[in-house]
Amino acid sequence: MKTTGKIILGALSIILLCWLGLNLFYVPKYYTDNKSDRWITISSDNNMKEKIINYVDSANEQDGKFIVPDKWLSLMSEVDSSGSTFDHKVIYFSEAPEEMYFVEFTPMPNVRAIYNPQLSRHHWIWGTKKISVSDQNRIVVRFKSEIITPGSVPFITFENGKK
């Protein structure tokens, strides 16, 4: 009986150490320790998340405006495996330039990644360091004009925290 208990205790110890080791060294691909790397920060109002989600969902119910097309569904696995523990939403824009935004509520809404085949053919772009300032500004203006203004969401700050 003592030997069996030692074996079980040893096995559990090994499993625990492996789990701890993996979690200590795992860094999600979207991770950044630089808060200015968030593209769009909306208000800290508790209803911001709901306002954005409600607007996008109602637009999708009416005409499917922001629904990811079938041709890009394979890209969703990268978002699903991002390691994000926060609520998030993917918003698709069909007008040129055709692209998608990964909006994460951390707790304030932030555009954390984009997919635009003109900028990166096969992968999402995570963070702002791999995208030009002019494209960052274009993304901010697009998000403001197509999501925030129509959804009556007050726009507070954008592009690396500057108004």
CNS distance restraints for C-alpha pairs under 8 A (distance, minus, plus):
assign (resid   1 and name CA) (resid   5 and name CA) 6.30 0.50 0.50
assign (resid   2 and name CA) (resid   6 and name CA) 6.26 0.50 0.50
assign (resid   3 and name CA) (resid   7 and name CA) 6.23 0.50 0.50
assign (resid   4 and name CA) (resid   8 and name CA) 6.19 0.50 0.50
assign (resid   5 and name CA) (resid   9 and name CA) 6.00 0.50 0.50
assign (resid   6 and name CA) (resid  10 and name CA) 5.89 0.50 0.50
assign (resid   7 and name CA) (resid  11 and name CA) 6.07 0.50 0.50
assign (resid   8 and name CA) (resid  12 and name CA) 6.13 0.50 0.50
assign (resid   9 and name CA) (resid  13 and name CA) 6.09 0.50 0.50
assign (resid  10 and name CA) (resid  14 and name CA) 6.24 0.50 0.50
assign (resid  11 and name CA) (resid  15 and name CA) 6.22 0.50 0.50
assign (resid  12 and name CA) (resid  16 and name CA) 6.07 0.50 0.50
assign (resid  13 and name CA) (resid  17 and name CA) 6.12 0.50 0.50
assign (resid  14 and name CA) (resid  18 and name CA) 6.10 0.50 0.50
assign (resid  15 and name CA) (resid  19 and name CA) 6.10 0.50 0.50
assign (resid  16 and name CA) (resid  20 and name CA) 6.08 0.50 0.50
assign (resid  17 and name CA) (resid  21 and name CA) 5.96 0.50 0.50
assign (resid  18 and name CA) (resid  22 and name CA) 6.14 0.50 0.50
assign (resid  19 and name CA) (resid  23 and name CA) 6.21 0.50 0.50
assign (resid  20 and name CA) (resid  24 and name CA) 5.97 0.50 0.50
assign (resid  21 and name CA) (resid  25 and name CA) 6.42 0.50 0.50
assign (resid  22 and name CA) (resid  26 and name CA) 5.92 0.50 0.50
assign (resid  27 and name CA) (resid  31 and name CA) 6.57 0.50 0.50
assign (resid  28 and name CA) (resid  82 and name CA) 5.92 0.50 0.50
assign (resid  28 and name CA) (resid  83 and name CA) 5.31 0.50 0.50
assign (resid  28 and name CA) (resid  84 and name CA) 7.57 0.50 0.50
assign (resid  29 and name CA) (resid  82 and name CA) 6.11 0.50 0.50
assign (resid  29 and name CA) (resid  83 and name CA) 7.65 0.50 0.50
assign (resid  29 and name CA) (resid 126 and name CA) 7.82 0.50 0.50
assign (resid  30 and name CA) (resid  82 and name CA) 6.41 0.50 0.50
assign (resid  30 and name CA) (resid  83 and name CA) 7.99 0.50 0.50
assign (resid  30 and name CA) (resid 112 and name CA) 7.62 0.50 0.50
assign (resid  30 and name CA) (resid 113 and name CA) 7.95 0.50 0.50
assign (resid  30 and name CA) (resid 126 and name CA) 5.65 0.50 0.50
assign (resid  30 and name CA) (resid 127 and name CA) 7.26 0.50 0.50
assign (resid  32 and name CA) (resid  37 and name CA) 7.23 0.50 0.50
assign (resid  32 and name CA) (resid 127 and name CA) 7.70 0.50 0.50
assign (resid  36 and name CA) (resid 160 and name CA) 4.69 0.50 0.50
assign (resid  36 and name CA) (resid 161 and name CA) 6.22 0.50 0.50
assign (resid  37 and name CA) (resid 127 and name CA) 5.64 0.50 0.50
assign (resid  37 and name CA) (resid 128 and name CA) 5.68 0.50 0.50
assign (resid  37 and name CA) (resid 129 and name CA) 7.54 0.50 0.50
assign (resid  37 and name CA) (resid 160 and name CA) 6.08 0.50 0.50
assign (resid  38 and name CA) (resid 110 and name CA) 6.03 0.50 0.50
assign (resid  38 and name CA) (resid 111 and name CA) 6.52 0.50 0.50
assign (resid  38 and name CA) (resid 112 and name CA) 6.02 0.50 0.50
assign (resid  38 and name CA) (resid 127 and name CA) 6.63 0.50 0.50
assign (resid  38 and name CA) (resid 128 and name CA) 7.30 0.50 0.50
assign (resid  38 and name CA) (resid 159 and name CA) 7.52 0.50 0.50
assign (resid  38 and name CA) (resid 160 and name CA) 6.13 0.50 0.50
assign (resid  38 and name CA) (resid 161 and name CA) 7.80 0.50 0.50
assign (resid  39 and name CA) (resid 110 and name CA) 6.36 0.50 0.50
assign (resid  39 and name CA) (resid 111 and name CA) 5.48 0.50 0.50
assign (resid  39 and name CA) (resid 112 and name CA) 6.70 0.50 0.50
assign (resid  39 and name CA) (resid 127 and name CA) 7.56 0.50 0.50
assign (resid  39 and name CA) (resid 128 and name CA) 6.91 0.50 0.50
assign (resid  39 and name CA) (resid 136 and name CA) 7.26 0.50 0.50
assign (resid  39 and name CA) (resid 140 and name CA) 7.27 0.50 0.50
assign (resid  39 and name CA) (resid 158 and name CA) 6.24 0.50 0.50
assign (resid  39 and name CA) (resid 159 and name CA) 4.90 0.50 0.50
assign (resid  39 and name CA) (resid 160 and name CA) 5.59 0.50 0.50
assign (resid  39 and name CA) (resid 161 and name CA) 7.60 0.50 0.50
assign (resid  40 and name CA) (resid 109 and name CA) 7.36 0.50 0.50
assign (resid  40 and name CA) (resid 110 and name CA) 5.00 0.50 0.50
assign (resid  40 and name CA) (resid 111 and name CA) 5.49 0.50 0.50
assign (resid  40 and name CA) (resid 140 and name CA) 6.60 0.50 0.50
assign (resid  40 and name CA) (resid 157 and name CA) 6.71 0.50 0.50
assign (resid  40 and name CA) (resid 158 and name CA) 4.51 0.50 0.50
assign (resid  40 and name CA) (resid 159 and name CA) 5.79 0.50 0.50
assign (resid  40 and name CA) (resid 160 and name CA) 7.23 0.50 0.50
assign (resid  40 and name CA) (resid 161 and name CA) 7.37 0.50 0.50
assign (resid  41 and name CA) (resid 108 and name CA) 6.51 0.50 0.50
assign (resid  41 and name CA) (resid 109 and name CA) 5.84 0.50 0.50
assign (resid  41 and name CA) (resid 110 and name CA) 5.11 0.50 0.50
assign (resid  41 and name CA) (resid 111 and name CA) 7.73 0.50 0.50
assign (resid  41 and name CA) (resid 156 and name CA) 7.20 0.50 0.50
assign (resid  41 and name CA) (resid 157 and name CA) 5.63 0.50 0.50
assign (resid  41 and name CA) (resid 158 and name CA) 5.77 0.50 0.50
assign (resid  41 and name CA) (resid 161 and name CA) 6.94 0.50 0.50
assign (resid  42 and name CA) (resid  48 and name CA) 7.41 0.50 0.50
assign (resid  42 and name CA) (resid 108 and name CA) 6.30 0.50 0.50
assign (resid  42 and name CA) (resid 109 and name CA) 5.80 0.50 0.50
assign (resid  42 and name CA) (resid 110 and name CA) 7.17 0.50 0.50
assign (resid  42 and name CA) (resid 154 and name CA) 7.54 0.50 0.50
assign (resid  42 and name CA) (resid 155 and name CA) 5.85 0.50 0.50
assign (resid  42 and name CA) (resid 156 and name CA) 5.43 0.50 0.50
assign (resid  42 and name CA) (resid 157 and name CA) 6.14 0.50 0.50
assign (resid  42 and name CA) (resid 158 and name CA) 7.62 0.50 0.50
assign (resid  43 and name CA) (resid  48 and name CA) 6.69 0.50 0.50
assign (resid  43 and name CA) (resid 108 and name CA) 6.83 0.50 0.50
assign (resid  43 and name CA) (resid 154 and name CA) 7.08 0.50 0.50
assign (resid  43 and name CA) (resid 155 and name CA) 6.90 0.50 0.50
assign (resid  43 and name CA) (resid 156 and name CA) 5.66 0.50 0.50
assign (resid  43 and name CA) (resid 157 and name CA) 7.80 0.50 0.50
assign (resid  44 and name CA) (resid  48 and name CA) 7.25 0.50 0.50
assign (resid  44 and name CA) (resid 107 and name CA) 7.96 0.50 0.50
assign (resid  44 and name CA) (resid 108 and name CA) 5.85 0.50 0.50
assign (resid  47 and name CA) (resid  51 and name CA) 6.01 0.50 0.50
assign (resid  48 and name CA) (resid  52 and name CA) 6.18 0.50 0.50
assign (resid  48 and name CA) (resid 108 and name CA) 7.63 0.50 0.50
assign (resid  48 and name CA) (resid 109 and name CA) 7.53 0.50 0.50
assign (resid  48 and name CA) (resid 153 and name CA) 6.82 0.50 0.50
assign (resid  49 and name CA) (resid  53 and name CA) 6.10 0.50 0.50
assign (resid  49 and name CA) (resid 105 and name CA) 6.82 0.50 0.50
assign (resid  49 and name CA) (resid 108 and name CA) 7.36 0.50 0.50
assign (resid  49 and name CA) (resid 109 and name CA) 6.55 0.50 0.50
assign (resid  50 and name CA) (resid  54 and name CA) 5.73 0.50 0.50
assign (resid  51 and name CA) (resid  55 and name CA) 6.06 0.50 0.50
assign (resid  51 and name CA) (resid 151 and name CA) 6.87 0.50 0.50
assign (resid  51 and name CA) (resid 152 and name CA) 7.88 0.50 0.50
assign (resid  51 and name CA) (resid 153 and name CA) 6.57 0.50 0.50
assign (resid  52 and name CA) (resid  56 and name CA) 6.19 0.50 0.50
assign (resid  52 and name CA) (resid 147 and name CA) 7.12 0.50 0.50
assign (resid  52 and name CA) (resid 148 and name CA) 7.30 0.50 0.50
assign (resid  52 and name CA) (resid 151 and name CA) 6.64 0.50 0.50
assign (resid  52 and name CA) (resid 153 and name CA) 7.08 0.50 0.50
assign (resid  53 and name CA) (resid  57 and name CA) 5.90 0.50 0.50
assign (resid  53 and name CA) (resid  89 and name CA) 7.70 0.50 0.50
assign (resid  54 and name CA) (resid  58 and name CA) 5.93 0.50 0.50
assign (resid  55 and name CA) (resid  59 and name CA) 6.13 0.50 0.50
assign (resid  55 and name CA) (resid 147 and name CA) 7.52 0.50 0.50
assign (resid  55 and name CA) (resid 150 and name CA) 7.96 0.50 0.50
assign (resid  55 and name CA) (resid 151 and name CA) 5.29 0.50 0.50
assign (resid  56 and name CA) (resid  60 and name CA) 6.14 0.50 0.50
assign (resid  56 and name CA) (resid  66 and name CA) 6.76 0.50 0.50
assign (resid  56 and name CA) (resid  91 and name CA) 7.75 0.50 0.50
assign (resid  56 and name CA) (resid 147 and name CA) 7.43 0.50 0.50
assign (resid  57 and name CA) (resid  61 and name CA) 6.19 0.50 0.50
assign (resid  58 and name CA) (resid  62 and name CA) 6.24 0.50 0.50
assign (resid  59 and name CA) (resid  63 and name CA) 6.21 0.50 0.50
assign (resid  59 and name CA) (resid  64 and name CA) 6.42 0.50 0.50
assign (resid  59 and name CA) (resid  65 and name CA) 5.99 0.50 0.50
assign (resid  59 and name CA) (resid  66 and name CA) 7.20 0.50 0.50
assign (resid  60 and name CA) (resid  64 and name CA) 3.77 0.50 0.50
assign (resid  60 and name CA) (resid  65 and name CA) 5.25 0.50 0.50
assign (resid  60 and name CA) (resid  66 and name CA) 5.84 0.50 0.50
assign (resid  60 and name CA) (resid  67 and name CA) 6.31 0.50 0.50
assign (resid  65 and name CA) (resid  92 and name CA) 7.62 0.50 0.50
assign (resid  65 and name CA) (resid  93 and name CA) 7.46 0.50 0.50
assign (resid  65 and name CA) (resid  94 and name CA) 7.76 0.50 0.50
assign (resid  66 and name CA) (resid  91 and name CA) 5.33 0.50 0.50
assign (resid  66 and name CA) (resid  92 and name CA) 4.52 0.50 0.50
assign (resid  66 and name CA) (resid  93 and name CA) 5.99 0.50 0.50
assign (resid  66 and name CA) (resid  94 and name CA) 7.78 0.50 0.50
assign (resid  67 and name CA) (resid  91 and name CA) 6.81 0.50 0.50
assign (resid  67 and name CA) (resid  92 and name CA) 5.77 0.50 0.50
assign (resid  68 and name CA) (resid  72 and name CA) 6.59 0.50 0.50
assign (resid  68 and name CA) (resid  73 and name CA) 6.74 0.50 0.50
assign (resid  68 and name CA) (resid  90 and name CA) 7.67 0.50 0.50
assign (resid  68 and name CA) (resid  91 and name CA) 7.15 0.50 0.50
assign (resid  68 and name CA) (resid  92 and name CA) 5.36 0.50 0.50
assign (resid  68 and name CA) (resid 100 and name CA) 7.75 0.50 0.50
assign (resid  69 and name CA) (resid  73 and name CA) 6.61 0.50 0.50
assign (resid  72 and name CA) (resid  76 and name CA) 7.34 0.50 0.50
assign (resid  73 and name CA) (resid  77 and name CA) 7.89 0.50 0.50
assign (resid  75 and name CA) (resid  79 and name CA) 7.29 0.50 0.50
assign (resid  75 and name CA) (resid 122 and name CA) 7.86 0.50 0.50
assign (resid  75 and name CA) (resid 123 and name CA) 7.17 0.50 0.50
assign (resid  75 and name CA) (resid 124 and name CA) 7.80 0.50 0.50
assign (resid  76 and name CA) (resid  80 and name CA) 6.11 0.50 0.50
assign (resid  77 and name CA) (resid  81 and name CA) 5.98 0.50 0.50
assign (resid  78 and name CA) (resid  82 and name CA) 6.07 0.50 0.50
assign (resid  78 and name CA) (resid 123 and name CA) 7.79 0.50 0.50
assign (resid  78 and name CA) (resid 124 and name CA) 7.57 0.50 0.50
assign (resid  79 and name CA) (resid 102 and name CA) 7.66 0.50 0.50
assign (resid  80 and name CA) (resid  84 and name CA) 7.96 0.50 0.50
assign (resid  86 and name CA) (resid 104 and name CA) 6.48 0.50 0.50
assign (resid  86 and name CA) (resid 105 and name CA) 6.02 0.50 0.50
assign (resid  86 and name CA) (resid 106 and name CA) 6.02 0.50 0.50
assign (resid  86 and name CA) (resid 107 and name CA) 7.73 0.50 0.50
assign (resid  87 and name CA) (resid 104 and name CA) 6.06 0.50 0.50
assign (resid  87 and name CA) (resid 105 and name CA) 5.51 0.50 0.50
assign (resid  87 and name CA) (resid 106 and name CA) 7.63 0.50 0.50
assign (resid  88 and name CA) (resid 102 and name CA) 7.03 0.50 0.50
assign (resid  88 and name CA) (resid 103 and name CA) 5.47 0.50 0.50
assign (resid  88 and name CA) (resid 104 and name CA) 4.23 0.50 0.50
assign (resid  88 and name CA) (resid 105 and name CA) 5.83 0.50 0.50
assign (resid  89 and name CA) (resid 102 and name CA) 6.03 0.50 0.50
assign (resid  89 and name CA) (resid 103 and name CA) 5.24 0.50 0.50
assign (resid  89 and name CA) (resid 104 and name CA) 6.56 0.50 0.50
assign (resid  90 and name CA) (resid 100 and name CA) 6.62 0.50 0.50
assign (resid  90 and name CA) (resid 101 and name CA) 5.61 0.50 0.50
assign (resid  90 and name CA) (resid 102 and name CA) 4.64 0.50 0.50
assign (resid  90 and name CA) (resid 103 and name CA) 6.08 0.50 0.50
assign (resid  91 and name CA) (resid 100 and name CA) 5.42 0.50 0.50
assign (resid  91 and name CA) (resid 101 and name CA) 5.19 0.50 0.50
assign (resid  91 and name CA) (resid 102 and name CA) 6.62 0.50 0.50
assign (resid  91 and name CA) (resid 103 and name CA) 7.46 0.50 0.50
assign (resid  92 and name CA) (resid  98 and name CA) 7.79 0.50 0.50
assign (resid  92 and name CA) (resid  99 and name CA) 6.04 0.50 0.50
assign (resid  92 and name CA) (resid 100 and name CA) 4.31 0.50 0.50
assign (resid  92 and name CA) (resid 101 and name CA) 6.59 0.50 0.50
assign (resid  93 and name CA) (resid  97 and name CA) 7.81 0.50 0.50
assign (resid  93 and name CA) (resid  98 and name CA) 5.57 0.50 0.50
assign (resid  93 and name CA) (resid  99 and name CA) 5.41 0.50 0.50
assign (resid  93 and name CA) (resid 100 and name CA) 6.01 0.50 0.50
assign (resid  94 and name CA) (resid  98 and name CA) 4.88 0.50 0.50
assign (resid  94 and name CA) (resid  99 and name CA) 6.91 0.50 0.50
assign (resid  97 and name CA) (resid 116 and name CA) 7.48 0.50 0.50
assign (resid  98 and name CA) (resid 116 and name CA) 6.53 0.50 0.50
assign (resid  98 and name CA) (resid 117 and name CA) 7.95 0.50 0.50
assign (resid  99 and name CA) (resid 114 and name CA) 7.00 0.50 0.50
assign (resid  99 and name CA) (resid 115 and name CA) 5.44 0.50 0.50
assign (resid  99 and name CA) (resid 116 and name CA) 4.52 0.50 0.50
assign (resid  99 and name CA) (resid 117 and name CA) 7.36 0.50 0.50
assign (resid 100 and name CA) (resid 114 and name CA) 5.51 0.50 0.50
assign (resid 100 and name CA) (resid 115 and name CA) 5.08 0.50 0.50
assign (resid 100 and name CA) (resid 116 and name CA) 6.71 0.50 0.50
assign (resid 101 and name CA) (resid 111 and name CA) 6.35 0.50 0.50
assign (resid 101 and name CA) (resid 112 and name CA) 7.56 0.50 0.50
assign (resid 101 and name CA) (resid 113 and name CA) 5.91 0.50 0.50
assign (resid 101 and name CA) (resid 114 and name CA) 4.49 0.50 0.50
assign (resid 101 and name CA) (resid 115 and name CA) 6.55 0.50 0.50
assign (resid 102 and name CA) (resid 111 and name CA) 5.78 0.50 0.50
assign (resid 102 and name CA) (resid 112 and name CA) 5.72 0.50 0.50
assign (resid 102 and name CA) (resid 113 and name CA) 5.05 0.50 0.50
assign (resid 102 and name CA) (resid 114 and name CA) 6.02 0.50 0.50
assign (resid 103 and name CA) (resid 109 and name CA) 6.41 0.50 0.50
assign (resid 103 and name CA) (resid 110 and name CA) 5.47 0.50 0.50
assign (resid 103 and name CA) (resid 111 and name CA) 4.47 0.50 0.50
assign (resid 103 and name CA) (resid 112 and name CA) 5.90 0.50 0.50
assign (resid 103 and name CA) (resid 113 and name CA) 7.39 0.50 0.50
assign (resid 104 and name CA) (resid 108 and name CA) 7.90 0.50 0.50
assign (resid 104 and name CA) (resid 109 and name CA) 5.58 0.50 0.50
assign (resid 104 and name CA) (resid 110 and name CA) 5.36 0.50 0.50
assign (resid 104 and name CA) (resid 111 and name CA) 6.40 0.50 0.50
assign (resid 104 and name CA) (resid 112 and name CA) 6.38 0.50 0.50
assign (resid 105 and name CA) (resid 109 and name CA) 4.25 0.50 0.50
assign (resid 105 and name CA) (resid 110 and name CA) 6.29 0.50 0.50
assign (resid 106 and name CA) (resid 110 and name CA) 7.31 0.50 0.50
assign (resid 112 and name CA) (resid 126 and name CA) 6.22 0.50 0.50
assign (resid 112 and name CA) (resid 127 and name CA) 6.01 0.50 0.50
assign (resid 113 and name CA) (resid 124 and name CA) 6.24 0.50 0.50
assign (resid 113 and name CA) (resid 125 and name CA) 5.35 0.50 0.50
assign (resid 113 and name CA) (resid 126 and name CA) 4.44 0.50 0.50
assign (resid 113 and name CA) (resid 127 and name CA) 6.02 0.50 0.50
assign (resid 114 and name CA) (resid 124 and name CA) 5.54 0.50 0.50
assign (resid 114 and name CA) (resid 125 and name CA) 5.34 0.50 0.50
assign (resid 114 and name CA) (resid 126 and name CA) 6.88 0.50 0.50
assign (resid 115 and name CA) (resid 119 and name CA) 7.83 0.50 0.50
assign (resid 115 and name CA) (resid 120 and name CA) 7.05 0.50 0.50
assign (resid 115 and name CA) (resid 123 and name CA) 6.70 0.50 0.50
assign (resid 115 and name CA) (resid 124 and name CA) 4.55 0.50 0.50
assign (resid 115 and name CA) (resid 125 and name CA) 6.15 0.50 0.50
assign (resid 116 and name CA) (resid 120 and name CA) 6.07 0.50 0.50
assign (resid 116 and name CA) (resid 121 and name CA) 7.14 0.50 0.50
assign (resid 116 and name CA) (resid 124 and name CA) 7.54 0.50 0.50
assign (resid 117 and name CA) (resid 121 and name CA) 4.24 0.50 0.50
assign (resid 117 and name CA) (resid 122 and name CA) 7.03 0.50 0.50
assign (resid 119 and name CA) (resid 131 and name CA) 7.90 0.50 0.50
assign (resid 120 and name CA) (resid 124 and name CA) 6.98 0.50 0.50
assign (resid 120 and name CA) (resid 125 and name CA) 7.02 0.50 0.50
assign (resid 125 and name CA) (resid 130 and name CA) 6.96 0.50 0.50
assign (resid 125 and name CA) (resid 131 and name CA) 7.83 0.50 0.50
assign (resid 126 and name CA) (resid 130 and name CA) 7.75 0.50 0.50
assign (resid 128 and name CA) (resid 132 and name CA) 7.79 0.50 0.50
assign (resid 128 and name CA) (resid 136 and name CA) 7.19 0.50 0.50
assign (resid 131 and name CA) (resid 135 and name CA) 6.47 0.50 0.50
assign (resid 131 and name CA) (resid 136 and name CA) 6.76 0.50 0.50
assign (resid 132 and name CA) (resid 136 and name CA) 6.27 0.50 0.50
assign (resid 133 and name CA) (resid 137 and name CA) 6.15 0.50 0.50
assign (resid 134 and name CA) (resid 138 and name CA) 6.15 0.50 0.50
assign (resid 135 and name CA) (resid 139 and name CA) 6.13 0.50 0.50
assign (resid 136 and name CA) (resid 140 and name CA) 6.26 0.50 0.50
assign (resid 136 and name CA) (resid 159 and name CA) 6.74 0.50 0.50
assign (resid 137 and name CA) (resid 141 and name CA) 6.17 0.50 0.50
assign (resid 137 and name CA) (resid 159 and name CA) 6.65 0.50 0.50
assign (resid 138 and name CA) (resid 142 and name CA) 6.08 0.50 0.50
assign (resid 139 and name CA) (resid 143 and name CA) 6.06 0.50 0.50
assign (resid 140 and name CA) (resid 144 and name CA) 6.09 0.50 0.50
assign (resid 140 and name CA) (resid 158 and name CA) 6.47 0.50 0.50
assign (resid 140 and name CA) (resid 159 and name CA) 6.55 0.50 0.50
assign (resid 141 and name CA) (resid 145 and name CA) 6.02 0.50 0.50
assign (resid 142 and name CA) (resid 146 and name CA) 5.79 0.50 0.50
assign (resid 142 and name CA) (resid 147 and name CA) 7.82 0.50 0.50
assign (resid 143 and name CA) (resid 147 and name CA) 5.34 0.50 0.50
assign (resid 143 and name CA) (resid 148 and name CA) 6.53 0.50 0.50
assign (resid 144 and name CA) (resid 148 and name CA) 4.80 0.50 0.50
assign (resid 144 and name CA) (resid 149 and name CA) 6.01 0.50 0.50
assign (resid 144 and name CA) (resid 155 and name CA) 7.07 0.50 0.50
assign (resid 145 and name CA) (resid 149 and name CA) 5.42 0.50 0.50
assign (resid 145 and name CA) (resid 150 and name CA) 7.11 0.50 0.50
assign (resid 146 and name CA) (resid 150 and name CA) 6.22 0.50 0.50
assign (resid 147 and name CA) (resid 151 and name CA) 5.76 0.50 0.50
assign (resid 147 and name CA) (resid 153 and name CA) 7.93 0.50 0.50
assign (resid 148 and name CA) (resid 152 and name CA) 5.91 0.50 0.50
assign (resid 148 and name CA) (resid 153 and name CA) 4.76 0.50 0.50
assign (resid 148 and name CA) (resid 154 and name CA) 6.75 0.50 0.50
assign (resid 148 and name CA) (resid 155 and name CA) 6.57 0.50 0.50
assign (resid 149 and name CA) (resid 153 and name CA) 6.17 0.50 0.50
assign (resid 149 and name CA) (resid 154 and name CA) 7.48 0.50 0.50
assign (resid 149 and name CA) (resid 155 and name CA) 7.92 0.50 0.50
assign (resid 156 and name CA) (resid 163 and name CA) 7.03 0.50 0.50
assign (resid 157 and name CA) (resid 161 and name CA) 5.61 0.50 0.50
assign (resid 157 and name CA) (resid 162 and name CA) 5.81 0.50 0.50
assign (resid 157 and name CA) (resid 163 and name CA) 4.77 0.50 0.50
assign (resid 158 and name CA) (resid 162 and name CA) 5.56 0.50 0.50
assign (resid 158 and name CA) (resid 163 and name CA) 5.83 0.50 0.50
assign (resid 159 and name CA) (resid 163 and name CA) 7.74 0.50 0.50
